[in-house]
Amino acid sequence: MALLRLDITDFRNLGSASIYPMAEGFNFFHGRNGSGKTSLLEAIYYLGRGRSFRSALVNHVISQGAEKFSIFAEIQAENQQTVPVGVLRERDGGTRIRISGHDSASSAALLELTPCLLINSGCFNLLDAGPHFRRKYLDWGAFYLNQDFLPAWKLYERVLRQRNAALRERKSRKEVAVWSAELVKSATVLDALRREGIAQLLPFLQTVLSSLIELPALKLVYYPGWDEALTYEEAMNRSNDKDIVAGYTQMGPHRADFRMTIDRVPVKDILSRGQQKLFICAMIIAQGAMLQECVNRRPVYLIDDLPSELDIHSRSYLMALLARQKAQVFVTAVEREALVGVCQAQMKMFHVKHGCVKEENPGVLAVAGTP
């Protein structure tokens, strides 16, 4: 998948921007802080996921003085067909999604059509924050690997809400037991799909890591959300009385997590900040490699503030790795010079200033050789 054309109107400080990016290769955007570089990546992310990675409030995304924003793109699908896609969002919350001239009722259609992988400062949440972020990471890959994943995830979430409502409202044990049985069924399916996704991801993660950072003793351990010495049904039976007192379900796939350690020490406590950034990049790029190999889907990579925590050598290794995937990559940096010498693939260069985007001649950026 690749974006062939992108038109953005009244999205943050981008009043009107139109670009024709490189479909296979690198698209570099440089400009001062606040010029609109991150907003451009955010708009592409919105096109791919139906939401922002910076704010859940639509009023923060629509340009000041405007009543709506719109994003339009021509997307080259894996079968080489061009698919027109548009998203319009109004201040009153109204949303319109159009794909190939037809309205879509769900942002899941955007997710299916436009897989986007984001590398920015928020990605440190994979190491620093709670399990919610790591579950999202696992579930993103599982969504593309298996068409059964989204229905299974939705079913589990629906049954979980029903059981929690029964517990919260102090319904009879018989009614709670009915929802408990349904939860066990849906949880078993969801857990199996997540385990399948991890098993497929690990070989790609090991390969990508070897290109960026050497971590021979790395271990990734998955926790399903309950004691693995028990089946989920057994764990639920043991926890039932505690759930009734607490008023909610205390264990299950909604508490799943995975931990990354080196000699039993968490990765974040061993690696420097720069090494952590490379490790996180490897995790994200491994998902892209897995999609390409397993389901023949090329993701779009969005990399915000490339120089942050990475020296020029690390940047070169990262760009070389992405170039080998032959994916479409969007990269931002404040200084044009920060991009010099880090890329040997095809590229386009854009200057972003006061919300306007102008294509430039890459010039000296094409450097022979590999890092």
C-alpha positions as CSV (number, residue, x, y, z in Angstrom):
1,M,0.0,0.0,0.0
2,A,1.2,3.5,-0.7
3,L,-0.1,7.1,-0.8
4,L,0.1,8.5,-4.3
5,R,-1.6,11.8,-3.5
6,L,-2.5,13.6,-0.2
7,D,-4.8,16.7,0.2
8,I,-5.3,18.1,3.6
9,T,-7.6,21.0,4.5
10,D,-8.0,22.8,7.8
11,F,-6.2,20.1,9.8
12,R,-4.5,21.9,12.7
13,N,-2.2,24.5,11.2
14,L,-2.3,23.0,7.7
15,G,-4.9,25.2,6.0
16,S,-4.4,23.7,2.6
17,A,-1.7,21.2,1.7
18,S,-1.3,19.0,-1.3
19,I,1.6,16.6,-2.0
20,Y,2.5,13.8,-4.3
21,P,4.8,11.6,-2.2
22,M,7.3,9.0,-3.3
23,A,5.3,5.7,-3.4
24,E,8.3,3.4,-2.6
25,G,11.0,5.2,-0.7
26,F,11.5,8.1,1.6
27,N,9.5,11.4,2.0
28,F,11.4,13.8,4.1
29,F,9.8,16.9,5.7
30,H,11.9,19.6,7.4
31,G,11.0,22.9,9.0
32,R,11.0,24.7,12.3
33,N,9.0,23.6,15.3
34,G,5.4,24.4,14.9
35,S,5.6,24.6,11.2
36,G,3.2,21.6,10.6
37,K,5.5,18.7,10.1
38,T,4.0,16.5,12.9
39,S,0.5,17.6,11.8
40,L,1.1,16.2,8.4
41,L,2.1,12.8,9.9
42,E,-1.0,13.1,12.1
43,A,-3.2,13.6,9.1
44,I,-1.8,10.4,7.4
45,Y,-2.3,8.5,10.7
46,Y,-5.9,9.8,10.9
47,L,-6.5,8.6,7.3
48,G,-5.2,5.1,8.3
49,R,-6.8,4.7,11.8
50,G,-9.7,7.2,11.9
51,R,-8.2,9.0,15.0
52,S,-5.4,11.2,16.0
53,F,-2.2,10.1,17.9
54,R,-2.1,13.5,19.7
55,S,-5.6,14.3,20.9
56,A,-9.0,12.6,21.3
57,L,-10.7,16.0,21.1
58,V,-11.8,16.9,17.5
59,N,-11.8,20.7,18.3
60,H,-8.0,20.4,18.9
61,V,-7.5,18.9,15.4
62,I,-9.7,21.3,13.3
63,S,-8.0,24.5,12.3
64,Q,-8.9,27.6,14.4
65,G,-11.9,29.3,12.7
66,A,-12.8,26.3,10.6
67,E,-15.9,24.1,11.1
68,K,-14.4,20.9,9.7
69,F,-11.3,19.3,8.4
70,S,-10.9,17.0,5.4
71,I,-8.2,14.6,4.3
72,F,-8.3,13.1,0.8
73,A,-5.8,10.6,-0.6
74,E,-5.3,8.4,-3.6
75,I,-4.0,5.1,-2.4
76,Q,-2.3,2.4,-4.4
77,A,-3.6,-0.9,-3.1
78,E,-1.5,-4.2,-3.2
79,N,-3.2,-5.1,-6.5
80,Q,-1.9,-1.9,-8.0
81,Q,-5.4,-0.4,-8.2
82,T,-5.8,3.2,-7.2
83,V,-8.4,3.7,-4.4
84,P,-9.7,7.2,-3.5
85,V,-10.2,7.7,0.2
86,G,-11.6,10.6,2.2
87,V,-12.2,11.5,5.8
88,L,-14.2,14.6,6.9
89,R,-14.7,15.5,10.5
90,E,-16.9,18.4,11.8
91,R,-16.8,20.2,15.1
92,D,-20.1,18.9,16.2
93,G,-18.7,15.3,16.0
94,G,-20.1,14.4,12.6
95,T,-17.8,12.1,10.6
96,R,-17.9,11.0,7.0
97,I,-15.6,8.3,5.6
98,R,-15.7,7.6,1.8
99,I,-13.8,4.8,0.2
100,S,-14.0,4.3,-3.6
101,G,-16.9,6.6,-3.8
102,H,-19.0,4.8,-1.1
103,D,-19.7,5.9,2.5
104,S,-18.2,3.7,5.2
105,A,-19.8,3.4,8.6
106,S,-16.7,2.2,10.4
107,S,-13.1,3.4,10.8
108,A,-12.1,-0.3,10.7
109,A,-12.4,0.0,6.9
110,L,-9.6,2.6,7.0
111,L,-7.5,0.4,9.3
112,E,-7.9,-2.5,6.8
113,L,-7.0,-0.4,3.8
114,T,-4.2,1.7,5.2
115,P,-1.9,0.1,7.7
116,C,0.2,2.8,9.3
117,L,3.1,2.3,11.8
118,L,4.1,5.3,13.9
119,I,7.5,6.0,15.5
120,N,7.5,9.0,17.8
121,S,8.2,10.0,21.4
122,G,5.0,8.3,22.5
123,C,6.4,4.9,21.4
124,F,8.4,4.9,24.6
125,N,5.1,3.9,26.3
126,L,5.8,0.4,25.0
127,L,8.6,0.2,27.7
128,D,7.6,2.9,30.2
129,A,3.8,2.8,30.5
130,G,1.2,0.2,31.5
131,P,0.1,-3.0,29.7
132,H,-2.6,-1.1,27.7
133,F,0.0,0.1,25.2
134,R,1.6,-3.3,24.8
135,R,-1.8,-4.9,24.2
136,K,-2.5,-2.4,21.5
137,Y,0.8,-3.3,19.9
138,L,0.0,-7.0,19.9
139,D,-3.6,-6.5,18.7
140,W,-2.5,-4.3,15.7
141,G,-0.5,-7.1,14.2
142,A,-3.2,-9.7,15.1
143,F,-5.8,-7.7,13.3
144,Y,-4.0,-7.9,10.0
145,L,-2.8,-11.5,10.4
146,N,-6.2,-13.1,11.0
147,Q,-9.6,-11.9,9.9
148,D,-11.2,-13.6,12.9
149,F,-9.3,-11.3,15.3
150,L,-11.6,-8.2,15.2
151,P,-14.9,-10.2,15.7
152,A,-13.3,-12.1,18.5
153,W,-12.0,-9.0,20.2
154,K,-15.3,-7.2,19.9
155,L,-17.2,-10.2,21.2
156,Y,-14.9,-10.4,24.3
157,E,-15.3,-6.7,25.0
158,R,-19.1,-6.9,24.7
159,V,-19.3,-10.0,27.0
160,L,-16.9,-8.4,29.5
161,R,-19.1,-5.2,29.7
162,Q,-22.1,-7.4,30.3
163,R,-20.5,-9.4,33.1
164,N,-19.1,-6.2,34.7
165,A,-22.6,-4.7,34.6
166,A,-24.1,-7.8,36.3
167,L,-21.4,-7.6,39.0
168,R,-21.7,-3.9,39.5
169,E,-25.5,-4.1,39.7
170,R,-25.3,-7.0,42.2
171,K,-27.3,-9.4,39.9
172,S,-27.8,-13.0,41.1
173,R,-25.0,-15.5,41.0
174,K,-26.9,-17.4,38.4
175,E,-26.9,-14.4,36.0
176,V,-23.3,-13.7,36.7
177,A,-22.5,-17.4,36.0
178,V,-24.2,-17.1,32.6
179,W,-22.0,-14.2,31.6
180,S,-18.9,-16.0,33.1
181,A,-19.4,-19.0,30.8
182,E,-19.7,-16.7,27.8
183,L,-16.6,-14.8,28.8
184,V,-14.6,-18.0,29.1
185,K,-15.5,-19.0,25.6
186,S,-14.7,-15.6,24.0
187,A,-11.5,-15.2,26.1
188,T,-10.2,-18.6,25.0
189,V,-10.5,-17.6,21.4
190,L,-9.0,-14.2,21.8
191,D,-6.0,-15.5,23.8
192,A,-5.3,-18.2,21.2
193,L,-5.3,-15.5,18.4
194,R,-2.9,-13.3,20.4
195,R,-0.5,-16.2,21.0
196,E,-0.6,-17.0,17.3
197,G,0.3,-13.4,16.5
198,I,3.2,-13.4,19.0
199,A,4.6,-16.7,17.6
200,Q,4.6,-15.2,14.1
201,L,6.1,-11.9,15.2
202,L,9.1,-13.3,17.2
203,P,11.3,-14.4,14.2
204,F,10.9,-11.1,12.5
205,L,11.7,-9.2,15.8
206,Q,14.9,-11.3,16.2
207,T,15.9,-10.5,12.5
208,V,15.2,-6.8,12.8
209,L,17.0,-6.5,16.1
210,S,20.1,-8.1,14.7
211,S,20.3,-5.2,12.2
212,L,19.9,-2.4,14.8
213,I,21.1,-3.5,18.2
214,E,22.7,-6.7,19.6
215,L,20.6,-8.2,22.5
216,P,21.5,-11.9,22.5
217,A,19.9,-12.6,25.9
218,L,16.6,-10.9,25.2
219,K,13.5,-12.7,26.3
220,L,9.8,-11.8,25.5
221,V,7.3,-13.4,27.9
222,Y,3.5,-13.2,27.3
223,Y,1.1,-13.0,30.2
224,P,-2.5,-13.8,29.2
225,G,-4.1,-11.9,32.1
226,W,-4.4,-14.8,34.6
227,D,-2.3,-17.5,36.2
228,E,-1.1,-19.7,33.3
229,A,-0.9,-22.7,35.7
230,L,-4.7,-22.6,35.4
231,T,-7.2,-22.6,32.5
232,Y,-9.2,-19.4,32.3
233,E,-12.3,-21.2,33.5
234,E,-10.4,-22.4,36.6
235,A,-9.0,-18.9,37.2
236,M,-12.5,-17.4,36.8
237,N,-14.0,-19.9,39.3
238,R,-11.3,-19.1,41.9
239,S,-11.8,-15.3,41.3
240,N,-15.6,-15.3,41.2
241,D,-16.2,-14.3,44.9
242,K,-13.6,-11.6,44.7
243,D,-15.1,-10.3,41.5
244,I,-18.5,-10.1,43.2
245,V,-17.1,-8.1,46.1
246,A,-15.0,-5.8,43.7
247,G,-17.9,-5.3,41.2
248,Y,-15.8,-6.0,38.1
249,T,-13.9,-8.8,36.4
250,Q,-10.3,-8.8,37.7
251,M,-8.6,-11.2,35.3
252,G,-8.7,-12.1,31.6
253,P,-7.4,-11.0,28.2
254,H,-8.2,-7.4,29.1
255,R,-5.3,-7.6,31.6
256,A,-2.9,-9.3,29.2
257,D,0.7,-8.0,28.9
258,F,4.1,-9.0,27.7
259,R,7.5,-8.3,29.3
260,M,10.9,-7.9,27.7
261,T,13.9,-8.8,29.8
262,I,17.7,-9.3,29.5
263,D,18.9,-11.8,32.1
264,R,15.6,-11.3,34.0
265,V,16.1,-7.5,34.2
266,P,13.6,-5.3,32.3
267,V,15.0,-3.9,29.1
268,K,14.2,-0.3,30.0
269,D,16.5,-0.7,33.1
270,I,19.5,-1.8,31.1
271,L,19.4,0.1,27.8
272,S,20.3,3.8,27.3
273,R,17.7,6.1,26.0
274,G,19.2,5.9,22.5
275,Q,19.3,2.1,22.7
276,Q,15.7,2.0,23.9
277,K,14.7,4.1,20.8
278,L,16.4,1.6,18.5
279,F,14.8,-1.3,20.4
280,I,11.3,0.3,20.0
281,C,12.0,1.0,16.3
282,A,12.9,-2.7,15.9
283,M,9.6,-3.7,17.5
284,I,7.6,-1.6,15.2
285,I,9.5,-2.4,12.0
286,A,9.3,-6.1,12.8
287,Q,5.5,-5.8,12.6
288,G,5.8,-4.2,9.2
289,A,8.1,-7.0,8.0
290,M,5.7,-9.6,9.3
291,L,2.8,-8.0,7.4
292,Q,4.8,-8.0,4.2
293,E,5.9,-11.6,4.5
294,C,2.7,-13.2,6.0
295,V,-0.2,-11.3,4.4
296,N,1.5,-9.4,1.5
297,R,0.7,-6.0,3.0
298,R,3.1,-3.0,2.9
299,P,2.6,-0.6,5.7
300,V,3.3,3.1,5.6
301,Y,5.9,4.2,8.2
302,L,5.5,7.6,9.9
303,I,8.7,8.7,11.8
304,D,8.4,12.0,13.7
305,D,11.6,13.8,14.7
306,L,14.1,11.3,13.3
307,P,17.2,12.8,15.2
308,S,15.6,12.5,18.6
309,E,17.7,10.1,20.7
310,L,19.5,8.8,17.6
311,D,23.0,9.7,16.4
312,I,23.8,9.8,12.7
313,H,25.0,6.2,12.7
314,S,21.8,4.8,14.3
315,R,19.8,6.9,11.8
316,S,21.7,5.4,8.9
317,Y,21.1,1.8,10.1
318,L,17.4,2.6,10.6
319,M,17.0,4.1,7.1
320,A,18.9,1.2,5.5
321,L,16.6,-1.3,7.2
322,L,13.5,0.5,6.0
323,A,14.9,0.8,2.5
324,R,15.3,-3.0,2.4
325,Q,11.6,-3.3,3.1
326,K,10.8,-1.2,0.0
327,A,8.0,0.5,2.0
328,Q,6.7,4.1,1.8
329,V,8.2,6.2,4.6
330,F,7.4,9.7,5.9
331,V,10.1,11.3,8.1
332,T,10.3,14.7,9.8
333,A,13.2,16.6,11.2
334,V,13.7,20.3,12.2
335,E,17.0,20.7,10.3
336,R,17.4,19.6,6.7
337,E,21.0,18.7,7.6
338,A,19.8,16.1,10.1
339,L,18.7,14.0,7.1
340,V,22.0,14.4,5.1
341,G,23.8,11.1,4.5
342,V,21.3,8.9,6.3
343,C,19.5,7.5,3.2
344,Q,20.6,5.7,0.1
345,A,17.1,5.0,-1.3
346,Q,14.8,7.0,-3.6
347,M,13.5,10.0,-1.9
348,K,11.6,13.3,-2.0
349,M,12.3,16.3,0.1
350,F,9.6,18.8,1.3
351,H,9.9,22.0,3.3
352,V,7.1,22.8,5.7
353,K,6.7,26.5,6.7
354,H,3.7,28.2,8.4
355,G,1.5,25.3,7.5
356,C,2.5,25.2,3.8
357,V,4.3,22.3,2.2
358,K,6.6,22.7,-0.7
359,E,8.6,20.1,-2.6
360,E,12.3,20.7,-2.9
361,N,15.3,19.1,-4.8
362,P,16.9,16.6,-2.4
363,G,20.3,17.6,-3.7
364,V,23.2,16.3,-1.6
365,L,21.0,13.9,0.3
366,A,21.6,11.0,-2.0
367,V,24.8,9.5,-0.7
368,A,26.3,6.3,-2.2
369,G,27.1,3.3,-0.1
370,T,25.4,1.6,2.9
371,P,25.9,2.3,6.6
